[in-house]
Amino acid sequence: MTEAMTGEHEIFDVAVIGGGVNGCGVARDLQGRGARVVLIEAADLAGGTSSASTKLIHGGLRYLEYYEFRLVREALMEREQLWAMAPHIIWPLRFVLPHHKGLRPAWMLRLGLFLYDHLGGRKLLPPTRTLDLTKDSAGAGLAPGFRRGFEYSDAWVEDARLVALNALDAAERGATILTRTRAVQFERHADHWRIEVEAEGQRRWLKARALVNTAGPWAGEVLAKTGVNSPSKVRLVKGSHIVVRRLFQHDRAYIFQNGDGRVCFAIPYEQDFTLIGTTDVDYHDDPRGVSASADEIAYLCEAVSAYLAKPVTPADVVWSYAGVRPLLDDGSGKPESATRDYVLERHDSGGAALVSVFGGKITTYRRLAEAVVAELKDVLPAAARPSWTASQPLPGGEFPVQGFAALVEELRGAYPWLAPELARRLARAYGRRAWRLLGEAKSMADLGQAFGAGLTAREVDYLREVEWARTAEDVLWRRSKLGLRLTADQASALSNYMAG
C-alpha cells in the first residue's frame, strides 16, 4: 500500500475511477497542470475496452455517413498530434478500399475521402489516391473482379501501451496509480469525496476534492455507488476481432464494405499475422466475461472472404478477442449507428464535483481529457492552467516523428548483440526507454531467464517495477502481444516466475 493510502487525512485534488485510456489521459493531464491525482483501477491498466480495440488512430471514415463531422474532424486533427507524441507505438498506415460495384458508388467514396483528406489539417500523412488493382500489389490476393480501389491514410496504435505510457507519465509527474484496487463505496460531502478502496483484502479510505468517472462499461455501476441518478445511460456494444496467419505480403491494410452496410478491416499485425475486425453487437451481460462468439467469428470470416481469392475460415483463427464499447445511449436503432462521440456529464447536486464520461474513442482520448479538465476549472485552480499534453511526448517518444528507423539503428549500435527483430520490437515497445530497460547488459545472458520470443527476465522485471504488470497475462497480452508466440509451457514458466 502506498503512502497515499496510509490514512484518510491525505487529500487528493482528484480521484479518477478507471484505468483505461480516458482515465489515464485525464490523470496525466491534471497531474501535469499541478493537481494532485489518484487513479483507481480495479484490475490491470487497459484491462477492458482499451486493450480490445481495432488498434487504429483514425478519423472514422464511416462516421461521415452518420454526419458526425465534429467527431471526425477532431479525430483527424489528433492523428498527427498523437503520432508526434508517441512515434514508437503509433505509426502511419495506408488503407486500401476496393470499389465494390454493388455497394456504395464510386462518387460517394471519392467525396468521403476528399472530406477525409481536408477536414483535419493533414500535413505529414500522404493523401488519397486511386489504384488500379489489376496492376498494384494491393490487388494481389483479392478475388477476381476488383479492378479499382482507393488508398488513404490513417495510423496504427499499440492501444494497451498507449494506456500504460499515459499512466507512467502521470506517475512520473507525481500521480498515485493504484491498480488492482476496487473503489468499494463513496461518501459525498460538501467539498470532498470519501472513497473506500480495497486492495489485497485490505480496505482504506482516501479523500478527493473532485471525482472523475471514467469507468467505461462500469460507469453506471460507479454512479450507482455514488448515489447519482444520471439521465445519460451507457449502451454496451460488443466488438470482436480475430487474428489469422498473414494473408498478404504488403504492409497496407484493407477496409472492406460489407453487404449489411458495415465495414471490416484486415490489417497487418505483429509482423506475421493479420487482424480482422470488427463487429457491432448490443451486449447485456457482464463486460468482464466478454469474448468473441462463434457467430461473430463466422461473420468476420465471411465478410473478408467475400473479397479474398482464398477464403478465411474459423479454423484459420489463431486468436480472438472482444471488448465492450461504452457508448452513450442516443436511441439509435442499430449498434453501428450509435454515436462514437463522447459526452461529459457534471453531477453537481449534493456536494463535491463529479464528472462522468460516456462514449469516446482512443483517437480522441487526449481531447476528451482536456474537456474533462475544463469541467473542473471552477473547483480546481490547477485545472485553469494552460493545456500542455499536445506538446509533450509520452515516455520513450522523445525522437523525431519520422525517426523510428534511425532509432532502431541507434539501439543496435549501442547493443550490437541484439538480434535485429528483437531490437525492433524493443524500440517499438519502449522507444528511448529501451536503453533504461537494457542498462549495462553486454549479452543476452545478462538479461536473465529467457521465456521465448526474445522475452527475458530483465524485460519482465522492468514491466513489473515500472509499468504495473503483475501477471503473465498482463505481460503477454497487454504490455506486449507475445502471447501469440509463446508456447503453453513458456507462458507457464513466465507465470511461475512472476508468482515467485
Buried (B, 14 or more C-beta within 10 A) or exposed (E): EEEBBEEEEBEBBBBBBBBBBBBBBBBBBBBBBBBBBBBBBBBBBBBBBBBBBBBBBBBBBBBBBBEBEEBBBBBBBBBBBBBBBBBBBBBBBBBBBBBBEEEBEEEEBBEBBEBBBEBBEBEEBEEBEBBEBEEBEBBEBBEEEBBBBBBBBBBBBBBBBBBBBBBBBBBEBEBBBBBBBBBEBBBBEEEBBBBBBBBEEEEBBBBBBBBBBBBBBBBBBBBEBBEBEBEBBBBBBBBBBBBBEEBBEEEBBBBBBBEEEBBBBBBBBBEEBBBBBBBBBEBEEEBEEBEBBEEBBEBBBBBBBBBBEEEBEBEBBEBBBBBBBBBBBBEBEEBBBBBBBBBBBEBEEEBBBBBBBBBBBBBBBBBBBBBBBBBBEEBBEBBEBEBEBEEEBBBBBBBEBEEBEEBBEBBBEEBEEBEEEBBBBBBBBBBBBBBEBBEEBEEBEEBBEBBBBBBBBBBBBBBBEBBBBBBBBBBBBBBBBBBBBBEEEBBEBBBEBBEE
